[in-house]
Amino acid sequence: MDAEHTWIMNTSPKAVTETETDSYYEAHKKIYPREVKGRFATLRNLSVWVLLGLFYGMAWLHWNGRQAVLFDLPARKFYIFGLTLWPQDFIYLSWLLIIAALSLFFFTAVGGRLWCGYACPQTVWTEAFLWMERITEGDRSRRMKLDRAPWSLEKFARKSAKQALWIGFSVWTGFTFVGYFTDIHTLGLEVLGFNLGPWETFWILFYGFATYGNAGFLREQVCKYMCPYARFQSAMFDRDTLIITYDAERGEPRGSRKRGEDAKQRGLGACTDCTMCVQVCPTGIDIRKGLQYECIACAMCIDACDTVMDKMDYPRGLIRYTTQNSLEHKQAHVLRPRVIIYATLLALLTAGFIVSLALRKPVALDVIHDRNTLYRMTDDGEAENVYQLKIMNKDERPRRFHVTVSGSEDLKLEPENVFFDVGSGEVYNGAVRVRREAYEHTGQETIRFTITADDDPNLSASAESRFFAPTH
């Protein structure tokens, strides 16, 4: 029997013992990231404070007597400061999603997983939960010692304090999230009065539980196993993408040494094998093994390594942001075809979005012909059609609109001057009648309705319909 068939038999399901099967799976080990100080840690903390501040604070801002940012689903209106978006403006949401996706491609091609390391919600909330864990259970060594210790009054008190902070913060997160869909002041009064509706209750608890589970327990497992970005990021990388790397040429061979000792005489590289880069990593990887998909580019290993290099009086940069070409002493190219294409498309889409939004008219008109009767004859021998005008005022102030019709010269409104007062954010239904001589060369023709704001002639909208009349 040849070697290939022997290998197949030895690795068949019947040949694999229970012990061998268990060896394929490794129980999850809790990661205790060490706190580190440095330029990237400062930038990351600043990002966390800014993003969480925007999330929790913006819900309480007011604009023209209402909540500044409110997604009112029952009314089908989205308020974003002075801008009101309707279902008819869904194109803007699609536009934004395309810009966001292209931005992810662009920044990944240039700087790797910057989004994951500094702005991803999973990263931001995990940092907040880690901070609460540190103030209740202590630093890395104390947390590890506490988890190994048997249950005691101190351990119970510290664990309970942490859980109380986590649960309170999670519920507050769920409350804030729902506050973007229901006026947060009204929502707060409902909570205080124990008068919360079933859907609000469900989403507060659901979003709070998701925050608690993802940021409190799953943490790096979300990045490793649940996030799809980690799986397809390599498709956007090339040898000129800025990534976090360990300079093996400078660092190897590793080994501990005393400060001031000549490492070259001992045949050692710059790496002291202190494992600080591993201890600070929130996903628990060893960056010295090369680029791995679990790396979220938080740069904590850079700060940790630079701190050690400073203590040893070595140059910084053993672990640094660089490109594969630069690491191999080849010329790096920042401007390359994919980056230029991404940047051009992103600039065009962003400019188009801003221009389209600036030129967007805050008024819309729909015309519906009376479905019951195509036309009726008046005592004066004229044909009369009835139309339903749906006027949508997307502006922040009420408007008075004047209605006019165009088509053939014989078309006229009855009465001649028609005005409708439409409130801010209101969809107004108004009926109008249009007449002309009944017996013309054609029985039907195109008619155009135009509404114009009394106080702003440039604010207008038009819509077409059909006028029906007998032909003989």
C-alpha positions, 0 to 999 in steps of 0.5 A: 500500500502506498504512502497516500493511501496509508495517510488517508486511512490513518486520518479517516473518521474511524482512525481518529481517536477521541483525544485526537478529535478534542485536540482540534478545538481549543477552549476560549481563553479570556484576554486581559489587555494591559493598559498602555500609554502613548500617542496612539493610545491617546488618539484612540481614547480621544476617538472613544470619547468623541464618538460616545459623546456624539452618540449619547449627547446628540439625542438631547440636542434641540433644533427649532423646537424639536429634537435635532436628530430624530428618525420618526418612523410612524410619521415617516420623517427623518429630522437631521438638524435643519433637514427633513427627509421623507420616504421620497428622499430614500435615494439620499440614504442609498447614496450615503451607503455607497459613499460609506462603502467606498470610503471603507475601500479607500481607507483600507487600501491606504491605511489598513483597518483604521476603521476597526482600530479607532471608530468601529462601534465594537471597538468603542464600546469594548473600550468603555467596558474595559475602563469600567472593568479596570476601575472595579477590578484593577489593572491586568495582573489584579484582574487575572489574580481576582479571576483565579482566586476563590470566591470571597466577599471582596471578589463578590463586591468587585464583580457585582460593582462591575456588573452594575456598571455594565448593566446600567451603561447597557440600559442607558445605551439602549435607552439612547438608541430608542431615543433617536426614534422616539422623542427622548424627552417623551421617552424619559417621561414614559420610563419614569412614569412606568408607562413605556410601550411594548416596542420601546421596552423591547428595543431598549432591552434588546439593544442593551443586551446586545451591547452588554453581550458584545462589549462585555463578554464576546469582545475580540470574538466578534472581531475574530469570528463574527465580523465579515470585514476581517475575512475579506480585508485581504482583497483590499490590501496590497504591498503598499497598504499601510499596516502594523508590522514587526521588523523581524530583520531588526528584532531577531533573534529575540532575547532578554538582556539588561539595559546598557548591555551590548546585544550584538555581542550576544548575537541578539536583535532589538526585541527583548522578548518582553511580550508587552506587545502581546499583553496589550493586544485586545485580540490576543495575537502576537504581531511578531508572527506577521500580519494576521486577520485578527489584527484590528490595527489599534496600534497598542503594540506600537505604543508598548514596544516604543515604551520598551525601546525608550527604556532600553535606549533603542531607536523606536519603530521595531513595531510600526506602521509601514508597508510590505514594500518598505519593510523589504527595502523597496520603493513604496507607492502611495498613489497607485491605480486603486487608490486614485480610482477610489479617491476620484469616485469618492470625491465625485459621489461626495460632491454630487451628494452635497450639491444635490442636497443643497439644490433639493427643493423642500416642496413636492407635488403629486396629482391624482385625477378623480377616480369616480368620474372622468369628467362632468358637464356644467350648465355652461357646456364646459367639461370639468375635471376634479383633481386631488393635489397632495402638497408636501411641505418639507420646510421648517416653516409653514407655507402658502402656495398658489396653484396654477395650471398650464396646457391648452389656453382654454384650461382654467381653474375654478375658482380662478385663484386657488391657495393652500396653507400647508404647515411645516412637515405636513402633507396637505390634500386639496381638491381643485376643479379645472374646466375648458370647452367640452367639444374640442378636436381632442377629448383628452390632453396633458395638464400641468399643475404648478404650486408656488410659494407666495413669499418665495417665487423660486420655491415651486413644484410641478406635476402632470396629469390628464384632462378628459372631455367629450370629443363630439 
